[in-house]
Amino acid sequence: MIDTLGLIFISIGLGLNIIGCLGLVRLPDVYNRLQSGVKCVTVGTSNILLGALLMEGFNSIGMKILVCTVFLIFTAPVAAHALMRGARRCGVKMCKESMVDQYEE
């Protein structure tokens, strides 16, 4: 039962990672790409790690998986914010279809 639940979480995580990769290819500018990539990959990779934790159990490897998951959840959005802020400061413009630019004011 636990192995099946772990495989379900891993499958959901892989699906979300694929959606994040498609967002990197399909979206028009760096800001949209970063948002899509980081959001899907953070949740997707967390699901994969959670599935691995369920399959492995709470031993030394499971604790390492748990630490990696917490580290990923806290650092990926911060890194994306730093990249977006750096792109904004370097003058990278938003795509024409973007409706609101609150930093332009």
N, C-alpha and C positions, 0 to 999 in steps of 0.2 A: 504493500500500500504506500509506504513512504517513498519507495523508489519510483513508483508511478507518479506520485505527486511531484517529486523532484524533476522527473522528465517533463511534466506539464509546465513547471516553472521555467525550465530551460528552453522549451519550445516557445513559450510566450516571449522570453527574453530574446531569442534569436529573431523572432518576428519583429519585435520592436527595433532591434538593431538594423534589420534590413530596411524598415521604414525610415530610420534615421539616415541610412546611406542614400536612399532615394531622395530624401530631402536635401542632402548635400549636392546632389546632381541637378535636381529640378528647380530649386528656389533661385530667385533672381540676384540677390546681393549677399554680401558677407554677413550682414546682421541676421537675416532670415535663415541663412545656412547654419550659422552658429547656434541659433536658438533651436532649430530642428535637430541638429546633430547632437547637441549636448543633452537636450531633454530626452530624446528617445534612447540615446546610448546610455545615459545615466540610469534610467529606469530599466532598460533592457539588460544591461550588464549586471545591475543589482538583482534582477530576477534570475539570471544565469547563476550568479554566485549563491543566491538563496536556494536554488535547486541543487547545486553542488553541496551546500551545507546540509540539506535534508537527506541527500544520498550518502554523505560521508558520516554524518552524526556529529555529536559534540565532543570530539577528541581534539588532539593538538592541531590537526589539519583543519577541522571545523572552526576552531577559534581563530586561526589565521584567515580563513575565508570571511569570518565575521568582521575581523579588523579591516580587511581589505574593502569590504562592502561599506563600512562606516567611513573609511578614508575616501572612497570614491564619491559617496553621497555629499560629503562636505567640500571636497576640492574641485570637482568638475564644474559646478556652477560658478565658483569663484574664479577659476581659470577662464571660463567663457566671458565673464564680466570684464576681466582684465583685457582680454583680446578685443572685445567690442569697444571698450573705452579707448584702447590704443588705436584702433581703426578710426574711431571718431576724431581723436586728436590729430591723427595724420591727414585728415581731410577726406576720408573715403565717404562718398555720397551714398545716400539711400537710393533705391530704384525709384523710377518715376511713379510706379503704382502705389507706393507707400502713402498712406493717408495722413499720418500724424508724425511730426518730428518735434518733440517737445524741447530738444536741446538747441534747436535753431534760434529760439527767441533770445 
